[in-house]
């Protein structure tokens, strides 16, 4: 498979709009707990935009790695620009060790961002505990189900 070529299995896991022309992208964001890794790709000036994913399963795994108290951000992008936003297609990021389902989304595509506060509590303020994962997964499933119902 060529870089940037869509993997049919992954495309089946996406959530699309009713007309099939747009795809929902997801991000877990917690402004109170920013990523403080100085070597993180988000800190590179060439990589302007927020990082999103196109599958609910990937969103869940990203939430599990971050502190509670954030929100799920949801945007719609047209399929014709999706590959342009794929991180592995970015000239700076293409050789980095990043996941294929990462998208770098510039501000101009985020104007209609839907924000859903993640209301799943955790006893640990630094990260979700293993016992919280089922509740987080169920919460994401409900959010995705509502997107599909509103098609």
QUIGISUL-V142775 format. One record per residue. SS is DSSP state (H for helix, E for strand, C for the rest). NEAR is the number of other ideal C-beta (glycine too) atoms within 10 Angstrom. Layout:
ss:SS near:NEAR
ss:SS near:NEAR
This chain:
ss:C near:8
ss:C near:5
ss:C near:10
ss:C near:13
ss:C near:9
ss:C near:16
ss:C near:11
ss:H near:8
ss:H near:7
ss:H near:14
ss:H near:14
ss:H near:8
ss:H near:13
ss:E near:17
ss:C near:20
ss:E near:17
ss:C near:16
ss:C near:9
ss:C near:7
ss:C near:9
ss:C near:12
ss:E near:18
ss:E near:21
ss:E near:22
ss:E near:27
ss:E near:26
ss:E near:21
ss:E near:22
ss:E near:18
ss:C near:15
ss:H near:8
ss:H near:10
ss:H near:15
ss:C near:10
ss:C near:13
ss:C near:7
ss:C near:9
ss:C near:6
ss:C near:6
ss:C near:12
ss:H near:19
ss:H near:13
ss:H near:11
ss:C near:12
ss:C near:6
ss:C near:10
ss:C near:17
ss:C near:13
ss:C near:17
ss:E near:18
ss:E near:21
ss:E near:28
ss:E near:22
ss:C near:25
ss:E near:20
ss:H near:20
ss:H near:14
ss:H near:18
ss:H near:26
ss:H near:19
ss:H near:15
ss:H near:19
ss:H near:26
ss:H near:16
ss:C near:10
ss:C near:17
ss:C near:16
ss:C near:22
ss:C near:16
ss:C near:18
ss:E near:17
ss:E near:21
ss:E near:19
ss:E near:20
ss:E near:20
ss:E near:17
ss:E near:20
ss:E near:11
ss:H near:15
ss:H near:9
ss:H near:14
ss:H near:19
ss:H near:14
ss:H near:13
ss:H near:20
ss:E near:22
ss:H near:23
ss:H near:18
ss:H near:15
ss:C near:21
ss:C near:8
ss:C near:14
ss:C near:19
ss:C near:13
ss:C near:9
ss:C near:13
ss:C near:6
ss:C near:16
ss:C near:12
ss:C near:16
ss:C near:23
ss:E near:20
ss:E near:27
ss:E near:23
ss:E near:21
ss:C near:11
ss:H near:10
ss:H near:7
ss:H near:19
ss:C near:16
ss:C near:7
ss:C near:8
ss:C near:18
ss:E near:13
ss:E near:10
ss:E near:16
ss:E near:9
ss:C near:21
ss:C near:10
ss:C near:18
ss:C near:10
ss:C near:17
ss:C near:9
ss:C near:10
ss:C near:10
ss:C near:10
ss:C near:15
ss:C near:21
ss:C near:12
ss:H near:8
ss:H near:9
ss:H near:19
ss:H near:16
ss:H near:10
ss:H near:15
ss:H near:19
ss:H near:18
ss:H near:12
ss:H near:18
ss:H near:21
ss:H near:12
ss:H near:11
ss:H near:19
ss:H near:19
ss:H near:12
ss:H near:10
ss:H near:19
ss:H near:12
ss:H near:7
ss:C near:8
ss:C near:10
